[in-house]
Amino acid sequence: MQPEAIKNSYVKVPAVTLGFWIIKILATTLGETGGDAVTMSVFHADTNAHNGGYLIGTGIFLAVFVAAVAAQIFAKKFNPWIYWLAIVASTTVGTALADFFDRSLGIGYTGGASILFLCVMASLAVWYFAMGSIDVHTVTAPKVEIFYWITITFSQTLGTALGDWLADMGGLGYDGGALVFGAALLIVAALYYWTNVSHVLLFWAAFILTRPLGATVGDFLDKPLAHGGLALSRYTASAALAAFIVASIALLPQRAGRHPT
């Protein structure tokens, strides 16, 4: 039995609502365009995968991510602005890191996605055996938050690799990839509402799937027309997405989840 004070305590992450998923998809899309803007447009890693652009971008985004997570952990209660800054930072880290593994190290999309999938599963397993639950509604203490953010970082990186793998290797293109991952999310939602499948497992499945959805949508926005994209400026797309995220955080209900009883 959980002590009553813990049972009724608010967690440090938002309640999982429709608004949560809307902002999450926007954040993952921004992670793709923003990550590409730095690694490709600023450091030109797209023209020379071995020039260090992906590694430099990973370092920059990782510093922002660590600072945001530190602020999140030290915050006394849920703060939507800090939380979503950490999520956006994790998606940009995931974009740069996945590209570094896949392209600069030459592992390839299949190898990179396989390794990252194992990392996500290992992170969840260690979290479960250490704390007894991987339910996000138990994120009430710094130790649990560390497990949460490590798992999120791996899942964001895995999502980037999956999106690139399906769009490029699978031959579906960015729009086709977005449709596939969107359909997969609808299946997860159907399982959530109409079956007894664990909601905790379905949450993590949806969390992982929203990342490649955002990755394929982001690539569709800023990749050249010859590659199946819309050829929008990475800076313009990123700025527009950031504005949408700020508006969504301000307008959509943002409340902390509650510890399960």
PyMOL commands that set and color helices and strands:
alter all, ss='L'
color gray80, all
select helices_A, chain A and resi 4-7+18-42+53-74+80-104+108-131+136-138+142-169+173-194+199-222+225-227+234-251
alter helices_A, ss='H'
color red, helices_A
select strands_A, chain A and resi 10-14+256-258
alter strands_A, ss='S'
color yellow, strands_A
deselect
rebuild
show_as cartoon
